[in-house]
Protein backbone atom coordinates (compact mmCIF):
# COMPACT_ATOMS: atom_id res chain seq x y z
CA UNK A 1 0.00 0.00 0.00
CA UNK A 2 1.00 3.63 -0.52
CA UNK A 3 0.39 6.08 2.34
CA UNK A 4 0.21 9.88 2.08
CA UNK A 5 -0.34 12.20 5.06
CA UNK A 6 -1.40 15.83 4.60
CA UNK A 7 -1.20 18.04 7.71
CA UNK A 8 -3.69 20.89 7.97
CA UNK A 9 -1.08 23.46 6.83
CA UNK A 10 -0.84 21.67 3.47
CA UNK A 11 -4.59 21.48 2.88
CA UNK A 12 -6.75 24.00 1.12
CA UNK A 13 -8.44 26.65 3.25
CA UNK A 14 -11.65 28.61 2.76
CA UNK A 15 -13.24 31.58 4.53
CA UNK A 16 -16.75 32.92 4.09
CA UNK A 17 -16.84 36.17 6.01
CA UNK A 18 -16.13 36.00 9.72
CA UNK A 19 -18.65 33.23 10.41
CA UNK A 20 -17.45 30.24 8.35
CA UNK A 21 -14.09 28.70 7.52
CA UNK A 22 -12.78 25.27 6.70
CA UNK A 23 -9.88 23.04 5.72
CA UNK A 24 -10.21 21.30 2.36
CA UNK A 25 -7.99 18.23 1.83
CA UNK A 26 -9.79 17.17 -1.38
CA UNK A 27 -10.97 19.51 -4.12
CA UNK A 28 -12.11 18.64 -7.66
CA UNK A 29 -11.30 14.98 -6.98
CA UNK A 30 -7.65 15.55 -6.06
CA UNK A 31 -5.46 15.83 -2.96
CA UNK A 32 -3.22 18.91 -2.42
CA UNK A 33 -0.44 17.25 -4.47
CA UNK A 34 -2.83 16.41 -7.34
CA UNK A 35 -3.35 12.72 -6.58
CA UNK A 36 -6.69 11.25 -7.68
CA UNK A 37 -9.06 9.88 -5.05
CA UNK A 38 -11.64 8.15 -7.22
CA UNK A 39 -15.23 9.43 -6.94
CA UNK A 40 -14.39 11.40 -3.78
CA UNK A 41 -14.71 14.89 -5.27
CA UNK A 42 -14.60 17.32 -2.32
CA UNK A 43 -14.04 17.21 1.44
CA UNK A 44 -14.40 20.23 3.73
CA UNK A 45 -13.98 20.31 7.52
CA UNK A 46 -16.11 23.39 8.16
CA UNK A 47 -16.34 25.44 11.35
CA UNK A 48 -18.98 28.06 12.12
CA UNK A 49 -18.26 30.73 14.74
CA UNK A 50 -21.88 31.88 14.91
CA UNK A 51 -25.16 31.62 13.02
CA UNK A 52 -24.50 31.30 9.28
CA UNK A 53 -26.86 31.08 6.32
CA UNK A 54 -25.53 30.36 2.84
CA UNK A 55 -27.04 31.98 -0.24
CA UNK A 56 -29.18 29.79 -2.47
CA UNK A 57 -26.87 27.47 -4.44
CA UNK A 58 -27.35 25.31 -7.53
CA UNK A 59 -25.67 21.91 -7.99
CA UNK A 60 -26.22 18.92 -10.22
CA UNK A 61 -24.83 15.39 -10.52
CA UNK A 62 -23.03 15.22 -7.17
CA UNK A 63 -24.08 13.38 -4.02
CA UNK A 64 -23.44 15.76 -1.11
CA UNK A 65 -23.21 14.45 2.45
CA UNK A 66 -23.00 16.73 5.50
CA UNK A 67 -21.99 15.06 8.78
CA UNK A 68 -22.56 17.22 11.86
CA UNK A 69 -19.96 16.75 14.61
CA UNK A 70 -21.32 19.59 16.75
CA UNK A 71 -24.20 22.04 16.46
CA UNK A 72 -27.29 22.02 14.25
CA UNK A 73 -27.85 22.47 10.53
CA UNK A 74 -31.00 23.13 8.52
CA UNK A 75 -31.02 22.17 4.85
CA UNK A 76 -33.72 23.78 2.73
CA UNK A 77 -34.58 22.38 -0.70
CA UNK A 78 -37.57 24.10 -2.32
CA UNK A 79 -39.11 24.82 1.07
CA UNK A 80 -38.69 21.29 2.42
CA UNK A 81 -36.41 21.58 5.45
CA UNK A 82 -34.50 18.87 7.28
CA UNK A 83 -32.81 19.71 10.57
CA UNK A 84 -29.92 17.56 11.81
CA UNK A 85 -27.82 17.96 14.95
CA UNK A 86 -24.73 16.35 16.45
CA UNK A 87 -24.14 12.90 14.98
CA UNK A 88 -26.73 13.46 12.27
CA UNK A 89 -26.28 13.42 8.51
CA UNK A 90 -27.95 15.22 5.63
CA UNK A 91 -27.73 13.71 2.14
CA UNK A 92 -28.50 15.68 -1.02
CA UNK A 93 -28.46 13.76 -4.32
CA UNK A 94 -28.47 16.65 -6.79
CA UNK A 95 -28.96 14.48 -9.93
CA UNK A 96 -30.53 16.61 -12.70
CA UNK A 97 -29.98 19.77 -10.64
CA UNK A 98 -31.40 21.49 -7.60
CA UNK A 99 -31.21 24.79 -5.71
CA UNK A 100 -30.66 24.53 -1.98
CA UNK A 101 -29.68 26.55 1.08
CA UNK A 102 -27.87 25.64 4.30
CA UNK A 103 -28.25 27.28 7.70
CA UNK A 104 -26.03 26.56 10.71
CA UNK A 105 -27.58 27.40 14.05
CA UNK A 106 -25.66 28.40 17.16
CA UNK A 107 -22.00 29.00 17.90
CA UNK A 108 -19.09 26.65 17.16
CA UNK A 109 -20.94 24.25 14.88
CA UNK A 110 -18.57 22.08 12.86
CA UNK A 111 -18.55 18.98 10.73
CA UNK A 112 -17.70 17.54 7.33
CA UNK A 113 -19.21 18.20 3.95
CA UNK A 114 -18.19 15.51 1.48
CA UNK A 115 -19.10 15.34 -2.20
CA UNK A 116 -19.12 12.19 -4.32
CA UNK A 117 -19.29 11.99 -8.11
CA UNK A 118 -21.31 8.89 -9.10
CA UNK A 119 -19.88 9.07 -12.66
CA UNK A 120 -22.88 7.21 -14.01
CA UNK A 121 -25.05 8.51 -16.88
CA UNK A 122 -28.19 7.60 -14.93
CA UNK A 123 -27.16 9.89 -12.05
CA UNK A 124 -27.88 13.00 -14.15
CA UNK A 125 -31.27 11.68 -15.26
CA UNK A 126 -32.67 10.89 -11.81
CA UNK A 127 -34.77 13.35 -9.85
CA UNK A 128 -33.01 15.17 -7.00
CA UNK A 129 -33.54 13.78 -3.50
CA UNK A 130 -32.60 14.88 -0.02
CA UNK A 131 -33.13 13.64 3.50
CA UNK A 132 -31.84 14.14 7.03
CA UNK A 133 -30.83 11.27 9.32
CA UNK A 134 -30.68 11.57 13.10
CA UNK A 135 -27.81 10.20 15.17
CA UNK A 136 -29.97 7.41 16.60
CA UNK A 137 -30.56 5.94 13.11
CA UNK A 138 -26.96 4.75 12.69
CA UNK A 139 -25.66 1.36 13.76
CA UNK A 140 -22.89 1.50 16.37
CA UNK A 141 -20.61 -1.40 17.27
CA UNK A 142 -18.46 -1.16 20.39
CA UNK A 143 -15.98 -3.71 21.70
CA UNK A 144 -12.71 -3.55 23.62
CA UNK A 145 -12.24 0.21 23.44
CA UNK A 146 -13.12 0.36 19.72
CA UNK A 147 -16.31 2.16 18.68
CA UNK A 148 -17.48 2.17 15.05
CA UNK A 149 -20.45 4.11 13.73
CA UNK A 150 -21.46 3.01 10.23
CA UNK A 151 -22.41 6.12 8.24
CA UNK A 152 -22.51 4.50 4.78
CA UNK A 153 -22.33 0.77 4.11
CA UNK A 154 -23.71 -2.34 5.79
CA UNK A 155 -26.50 -1.61 8.31
CA UNK A 156 -26.62 2.08 7.33
CA UNK A 157 -29.91 3.78 6.38
CA UNK A 158 -28.07 5.76 3.67
CA UNK A 159 -27.82 4.45 0.10
CA UNK A 160 -25.85 6.32 -2.56
CA UNK A 161 -25.22 5.76 -6.25
CA UNK A 162 -21.48 6.02 -5.55
CA UNK A 163 -19.59 2.90 -4.44
CA UNK A 164 -18.49 4.11 -0.99
CA UNK A 165 -18.35 3.13 2.66
CA UNK A 166 -17.92 5.55 5.56
CA UNK A 167 -17.38 5.10 9.30
CA UNK A 168 -16.74 7.26 12.35
CA UNK A 169 -14.07 5.39 14.34
CA UNK A 170 -13.06 5.99 17.97
CA UNK A 171 -10.20 4.25 19.77
CA UNK A 172 -9.93 4.54 23.53
CA UNK A 173 -6.86 4.23 25.77
CA UNK A 174 -4.37 1.70 24.29
CA UNK A 175 -6.92 0.41 21.78
CA UNK A 176 -6.14 -0.63 18.21
CA UNK A 177 -8.04 -2.02 15.25
CA UNK A 178 -7.48 -3.34 11.74
CA UNK A 179 -9.48 -2.27 8.70
CA UNK A 180 -9.67 -4.04 5.36
CA UNK A 181 -8.41 -2.37 2.19
CA UNK A 182 -9.64 -4.28 -0.85
CA UNK A 183 -7.87 -4.26 -4.24
CA UNK A 184 -8.49 -1.20 -6.42
CA UNK A 185 -9.70 0.85 -3.43
CA UNK A 186 -8.48 3.99 -1.69
CA UNK A 187 -9.06 4.69 2.01
CA UNK A 188 -9.12 8.27 3.30
CA UNK A 189 -9.02 9.27 6.97
CA UNK A 190 -9.62 12.69 8.53
CA UNK A 191 -8.24 12.79 12.08
CA UNK A 192 -10.86 14.54 14.23
CA UNK A 193 -9.18 14.13 17.63
CA UNK A 194 -6.00 12.71 19.10
CA UNK A 195 -3.04 11.13 17.39
CA UNK A 196 -2.00 7.68 16.31
CA UNK A 197 0.05 5.38 14.14
CA UNK A 198 -0.64 3.45 10.98
CA UNK A 199 0.71 -0.07 10.47
CA UNK A 200 3.07 -0.10 13.47
CA UNK A 201 4.69 3.27 12.87
CA UNK A 202 4.68 3.32 9.07
CA UNK A 203 2.76 6.59 9.32
CA UNK A 204 2.14 8.94 12.25
CA UNK A 205 -0.79 11.37 12.29
CA UNK A 206 -2.51 13.87 14.59
CA UNK A 207 -5.63 16.02 14.83
CA UNK A 208 -6.39 17.82 11.57
CA UNK A 209 -4.29 15.52 9.38
CA UNK A 210 -5.74 13.90 6.27
CA UNK A 211 -4.45 10.42 5.46
CA UNK A 212 -4.80 8.63 2.11
CA UNK A 213 -4.01 4.92 1.72
CA UNK A 214 -3.90 3.44 -1.79
CA UNK A 215 -4.08 -0.29 -2.40
CA UNK A 216 -1.15 -1.63 -4.41
CA UNK A 217 -1.76 -5.37 -4.26
CA UNK A 218 -4.18 -7.65 -6.03
CA UNK A 219 -5.06 -9.13 -2.63
CA UNK A 220 -6.81 -7.57 0.36
CA UNK A 221 -4.50 -5.65 2.72
CA UNK A 222 -4.86 -4.78 6.41
CA UNK A 223 -4.71 -1.17 7.61
CA UNK A 224 -3.79 -1.27 11.30
CA UNK A 225 -4.57 1.79 13.46
CA UNK A 226 -3.55 2.43 17.04
CA UNK A 227 -3.48 5.36 19.45
CA UNK A 228 -0.26 7.16 20.39
CA UNK A 229 0.97 7.72 23.93
CA UNK A 230 -1.91 5.73 25.38
CA UNK A 231 -4.33 8.42 24.26
CA UNK A 232 -7.60 8.74 22.35
CA UNK A 233 -8.14 8.72 18.60
CA UNK A 234 -11.14 9.64 16.47
CA UNK A 235 -11.15 9.48 12.68
CA UNK A 236 -13.81 9.72 9.99
CA UNK A 237 -12.92 7.20 7.28
CA UNK A 238 -14.18 7.05 3.70
CA UNK A 239 -13.36 4.11 1.39
CA UNK A 240 -14.01 4.38 -2.37
CA UNK A 241 -13.12 2.51 -5.53
CA UNK A 242 -10.18 3.90 -7.47
CA UNK A 243 -10.71 5.13 -11.02
CA UNK A 244 -7.27 4.58 -12.52
CA UNK A 245 -6.54 1.10 -11.07
CA UNK A 246 -2.83 1.88 -10.88
C-alpha positions in Angstrom: 0.0 0.0 0.0 1.0 3.6 -0.5 0.4 6.1 2.3 0.2 9.9 2.1 -0.3 12.2 5.1 -1.4 15.8 4.6 -1.2 18.0 7.7 -3.7 20.9 8.0 -1.1 23.5 6.8 -0.8 21.7 3.5 -4.6 21.5 2.9 -6.8 24.0 1.1 -8.4 26.7 3.3 -11.7 28.6 2.8 -13.2 31.6 4.5 -16.8 32.9 4.1 -16.8 36.2 6.0 -16.1 36.0 9.7 -18.6 33.2 10.4 -17.5 30.2 8.3 -14.1 28.7 7.5 -12.8 25.3 6.7 -9.9 23.0 5.7 -10.2 21.3 2.4 -8.0 18.2 1.8 -9.8 17.2 -1.4 -11.0 19.5 -4.1 -12.1 18.6 -7.7 -11.3 15.0 -7.0 -7.6 15.6 -6.1 -5.5 15.8 -3.0 -3.2 18.9 -2.4 -0.4 17.2 -4.5 -2.8 16.4 -7.3 -3.4 12.7 -6.6 -6.7 11.3 -7.7 -9.1 9.9 -5.0 -11.6 8.2 -7.2 -15.2 9.4 -6.9 -14.4 11.4 -3.8 -14.7 14.9 -5.3 -14.6 17.3 -2.3 -14.0 17.2 1.4 -14.4 20.2 3.7 -14.0 20.3 7.5 -16.1 23.4 8.2 -16.3 25.4 11.3 -19.0 28.1 12.1 -18.3 30.7 14.7 -21.9 31.9 14.9 -25.2 31.6 13.0 -24.5 31.3 9.3 -26.9 31.1 6.3 -25.5 30.4 2.8 -27.0 32.0 -0.2 -29.2 29.8 -2.5 -26.9 27.5 -4.4 -27.3 25.3 -7.5 -25.7 21.9 -8.0 -26.2 18.9 -10.2 -24.8 15.4 -10.5 -23.0 15.2 -7.2 -24.1 13.4 -4.0 -23.4 15.8 -1.1 -23.2 14.5 2.4 -23.0 16.7 5.5 -22.0 15.1 8.8 -22.6 17.2 11.9 -20.0 16.8 14.6 -21.3 19.6 16.7 -24.2 22.0 16.5 -27.3 22.0 14.3 -27.8 22.5 10.5 -31.0 23.1 8.5 -31.0 22.2 4.8 -33.7 23.8 2.7 -34.6 22.4 -0.7 -37.6 24.1 -2.3 -39.1 24.8 1.1 -38.7 21.3 2.4 -36.4 21.6 5.4 -34.5 18.9 7.3 -32.8 19.7 10.6 -29.9 17.6 11.8 -27.8 18.0 14.9 -24.7 16.3 16.5 -24.1 12.9 15.0 -26.7 13.5 12.3 -26.3 13.4 8.5 -27.9 15.2 5.6 -27.7 13.7 2.1 -28.5 15.7 -1.0 -28.5 13.8 -4.3 -28.5 16.6 -6.8 -29.0 14.5 -9.9 -30.5 16.6 -12.7 -30.0 19.8 -10.6 -31.4 21.5 -7.6 -31.2 24.8 -5.7 -30.7 24.5 -2.0 -29.7 26.5 1.1 -27.9 25.6 4.3 -28.2 27.3 7.7 -26.0 26.6 10.7 -27.6 27.4 14.1 -25.7 28.4 17.2 -22.0 29.0 17.9 -19.1 26.6 17.2 -20.9 24.2 14.9 -18.6 22.1 12.9 -18.5 19.0 10.7 -17.7 17.5 7.3 -19.2 18.2 3.9 -18.2 15.5 1.5 -19.1 15.3 -2.2 -19.1 12.2 -4.3 -19.3 12.0 -8.1 -21.3 8.9 -9.1 -19.9 9.1 -12.7 -22.9 7.2 -14.0 -25.1 8.5 -16.9 -28.2 7.6 -14.9 -27.2 9.9 -12.1 -27.9 13.0 -14.1 -31.3 11.7 -15.3 -32.7 10.9 -11.8 -34.8 13.3 -9.9 -33.0 15.2 -7.0 -33.5 13.8 -3.5 -32.6 14.9 0.0 -33.1 13.6 3.5 -31.8 14.1 7.0 -30.8 11.3 9.3 -30.7 11.6 13.1 -27.8 10.2 15.2 -30.0 7.4 16.6 -30.6 5.9 13.1 -27.0 4.8 12.7 -25.7 1.4 13.8 -22.9 1.5 16.4 -20.6 -1.4 17.3 -18.5 -1.2 20.4 -16.0 -3.7 21.7 -12.7 -3.6 23.6 -12.2 0.2 23.4 -13.1 0.4 19.7 -16.3 2.2 18.7 -17.5 2.2 15.1 -20.5 4.1 13.7 -21.5 3.0 10.2 -22.4 6.1 8.2 -22.5 4.5 4.8 -22.3 0.8 4.1 -23.7 -2.3 5.8 -26.5 -1.6 8.3 -26.6 2.1 7.3 -29.9 3.8 6.4 -28.1 5.8 3.7 -27.8 4.4 0.1 -25.8 6.3 -2.6 -25.2 5.8 -6.3 -21.5 6.0 -5.6 -19.6 2.9 -4.4 -18.5 4.1 -1.0 -18.4 3.1 2.7 -17.9 5.5 5.6 -17.4 5.1 9.3 -16.7 7.3 12.4 -14.1 5.4 14.3 -13.1 6.0 18.0 -10.2 4.3 19.8 -9.9 4.5 23.5 -6.9 4.2 25.8 -4.4 1.7 24.3 -6.9 0.4 21.8 -6.1 -0.6 18.2 -8.0 -2.0 15.2 -7.5 -3.3 11.7 -9.5 -2.3 8.7 -9.7 -4.0 5.4 -8.4 -2.4 2.2 -9.6 -4.3 -0.9 -7.9 -4.3 -4.2 -8.5 -1.2 -6.4 -9.7 0.8 -3.4 -8.5 4.0 -1.7 -9.1 4.7 2.0 -9.1 8.3 3.3 -9.0 9.3 7.0 -9.6 12.7 8.5 -8.2 12.8 12.1 -10.9 14.5 14.2 -9.2 14.1 17.6 -6.0 12.7 19.1 -3.0 11.1 17.4 -2.0 7.7 16.3 0.1 5.4 14.1 -0.6 3.5 11.0 0.7 -0.1 10.5 3.1 -0.1 13.5 4.7 3.3 12.9 4.7 3.3 9.1 2.8 6.6 9.3 2.1 8.9 12.3 -0.8 11.4 12.3 -2.5 13.9 14.6 -5.6 16.0 14.8 -6.4 17.8 11.6 -4.3 15.5 9.4 -5.7 13.9 6.3 -4.4 10.4 5.5 -4.8 8.6 2.1 -4.0 4.9 1.7 -3.9 3.4 -1.8 -4.1 -0.3 -2.4 -1.2 -1.6 -4.4 -1.8 -5.4 -4.3 -4.2 -7.7 -6.0 -5.1 -9.1 -2.6 -6.8 -7.6 0.4 -4.5 -5.6 2.7 -4.9 -4.8 6.4 -4.7 -1.2 7.6 -3.8 -1.3 11.3 -4.6 1.8 13.5 -3.6 2.4 17.0 -3.5 5.4 19.5 -0.3 7.2 20.4 1.0 7.7 23.9 -1.9 5.7 25.4 -4.3 8.4 24.3 -7.6 8.7 22.4 -8.1 8.7 18.6 -11.1 9.6 16.5 -11.2 9.5 12.7 -13.8 9.7 10.0 -12.9 7.2 7.3 -14.2 7.0 3.7 -13.4 4.1 1.4 -14.0 4.4 -2.4 -13.1 2.5 -5.5 -10.2 3.9 -7.5 -10.7 5.1 -11.0 -7.3 4.6 -12.5 -6.5 1.1 -11.1 -2.8 1.9 -10.9 
